[in-house]
Amino acid sequence: MKLYGTGERPDPAGGRDDTRMAVTNDMSETTVARRALARDRAGRDGVRKTSLGLSIALLVQYALGMWVNLYVTVPKRDQGGGVPAAVGRALSSGPAALALHAGFGLVIVIGSVALVARAIQARHRVTIVTSLISLLAVAGAAVSGATFVNTGTDGASLGMALLTAVALLCLLVNLYAPQPSPQPPTTQGTS
């Protein structure tokens, strides 16, 4: 389909047909607006789906953490040496439940980074802010968990649990955050 500029399309009567060109331009503007609206909805849907997946993952992680806290003893050899070393020891030489908890936590950190990227791409301020807070809470919970393995203090375990709750609350806000109502595409010149 060839698009003609204003005054370029020949009229069968011999003149120029400016009216048909305006309709053609309006239709292409409407198509562009609809595509932008669909892209916006897809971005918001991606944020919601990722938030739901991370919410479920955090609940599973919370249950794993309770299991580790109640039924697993962190070996004394894993204590000391700092936070980064504690993560490595928890993954490589810790009890299986502790290794699973630490590994799953790292997957959640990666998912939280992906959520922030999706929220920024969707350009929705509320979900950007809550996704960033959620990422910070997840990262803080990971550091608290590594501190717990390193020192064995109850405060580190409590910090991990509370930061997990903050992250979960932010993800739930993402699921139910009010979205701006989409503006339907308008056609100019149809008054």
Buried (B, 14 or more C-beta within 10 A) or exposed (E): EEEEEEEEBEEEEEEBBEEEBBBBBBEEBBEEBEEEBEEBEEBBEBBBEBBBBBBEBBEEBBEBBEBBBEEBEBBEEBBEEEBEBBBBBBBEEBBEBBBBBBEBBEEBEEBBBBBBBBBBBBEBEBBBBBBBBBBBBBBBBBBBBBBBBBBBEEEBBEBBBBBBBBBBBBBBBBBEBEBEEBEEBEBEEEE
